[in-house]
Amino acid sequence: MAIISFAGFTLLVALIAWWSTRKTDEKSSDGYFLGGRSLTGPVIAGSLLLTNLSTEQIVGMNGVSFRDGAPIMAYEVLAAIAMVFTAFVLLPKYLKSGIATIPQFLENRYGKTTKTIVSLLFLLGYAISMLPTVLYSGALALNTMFDIPEMIGMGPEATLWVTVISIGVIGSIYAVFGGLKAVAVSDSINAVGLIIGGSLIPIFGLMYIGDGNMFTGLDTLTTALPEKFDIIGGPDSDVPFWTLFTGMIIVNFYYWGTNQAIIQRALGAKSLKEGQKGLLLAAFVKILGPIIVILPGIIAYYIFNGDLANADEAYPMLVKKVLPVAYIGFFAAVLFGAILSSFNSALNSSVTLFGLDFYKEYINKEATELQVVKAGKTFGIVLAIFSIGIAPLLYGVEGGIFTYLQQLNGTHSVPILAIVIVGIFSKRVSGKAANIAILFSVVTYLTTLYVIKPDISFLHLMGILFVLTIIIMFVVSRFYPRETDYVQEYTKQVDITNWRYLKPVGAIVVALVIALYFAMS
């Protein structure tokens, strides 16, 4: 029965996505890469949430909360503030330039070399960290929930290869052959299912603890494990409190403001108003995110007495333990949709970056839009195969899959966020300064984190490097300034009038985040 409901829901989503996008113009880059610049606020919000809320997030963060408790929720809750910043500051600048990729914005601001370097950083980040971790965490969840190793008579690691390949092939079909609009539509459907299904897990978990009463279960849990609900992380925590003011800011502002796989949804908005609505609607939901990505891990710690060899298995083990059999097929289908969402979102963004920033720029400058799209699709297939080959190797990675992903992302998140912020607020910092700063940041971060291995949180390291990167940009620009002040041109591709309720809604989001921290500290 579980297999039938899983297959039925998955097929339904695929059919709806195909029907909704059958008339999309895939022969133009705007049609394929940006959904024809036709996305509305609710579609953008749903796609943003599901792109983010995938198995590397659900499985990974619950794995950390199993081990460390509530401090990890900073990744989730502070994201709301980053999304407000993006809606107020970054998105108006992006849409004014009519760009399809963040590197295109950087080319306008700094020059072609900067665009190429950043595009390469994005592609390496997606290939080495994001795509493989999505595939690995998704396969791990499905294998555990459905007992797939036992079903096919293979060991856990061998089964990972089978599941990873299956997810990778299906995700590639969505992303490579459907374009952004197919991704966004399927995301929106799955987002509703994931929020409903994801909310059921802690409910059933608390009912399991409370012998059928959810509130009794919550009281039992908070009484037995009060330390797990303290949001203020100590020095040995995965998220020490003071990192909220250093690396955590960089992580969230980069992810929600400059990460191509995320911001591409807002770049496809039919107007600035719709983009801002989508970001702020998603921000409200993110504040509630810990119910889905933190609480189940703590519940699992109580139910399994903290005794799991691999913390990343906490969430799928909990689902298998507390979710009624009738719901497992539906929830697995929704989770499968979330896996596909993050995988095909990153893959679609990689296709976009390669097609527009490499193929058109360096390989075939005279390429037609159809040729650019075809080249991007070919690259997407190669990248998917590469990611499939890496994913199973992450089995049992030290520190958990979520921490692995965040540490590796610091390589590109620090310099990219730094040059975007400086590029927006400064008119005189030069392309040469940006390029030198990027090189400094990447080399210093990798050397410090993996060779020197200092006794500080990698989040503090990111914060320190962010400041140093900005200082280097201004110092180099004293010797090699721009010849003229940068002036941004309005391409008039979309209306950039602000949403009338932007300020009050943004203020409410920020106030709610601050109130939550006070309540749980």
Buried (B, 14 or more C-beta within 10 A) or exposed (E): EBEEBBEEBBEEBBEBBEEBBEEBBBEBBBBBBBBBBBBBBBBBBBBBBBBBBBBBBBBBBBBBBBBBBBBBBBBBBBBBBBBBBBBBBBBBBBBBBBBBBBBBBBBBBBBBBBBBBBBBBBBBBBBBBBBBBBBBBBBBBBBBBBEBBEEEEBEBEEBBBBBBBBBBEBBBBBBBEBBBBBBBBBBBBBBEBBBEBBBBBBBBBBBBBBEEEBEBBBBBBEEEBEEBBBBBBEEEBBBBBBBBEBBBBBBBBBBBBBBBBBBBBBBBBBBBBBBBBBBBBBBBBBBBBBBBBBBBBBBBBBBBEEEBEBBBBBBBBBBBBBBEEEBBBBBBBBBBBBBBBBBBBBBBBBBBBBBBBBBBBEEEEEBEBEBBBBBBBBBBBEBBEBBBBBBBEBBEBEBBBBBBBBBBBBBBBBBBBBBBBBBBEBEBBBBBBBBBBBEBBBEBBEEBBEEEEEEBBBBBBBBBBBEBBBEBBBEBBEEEBBEEEBEBEEEEBBEBEBBEEBEEBBEBBBEBBEEBBEEBE
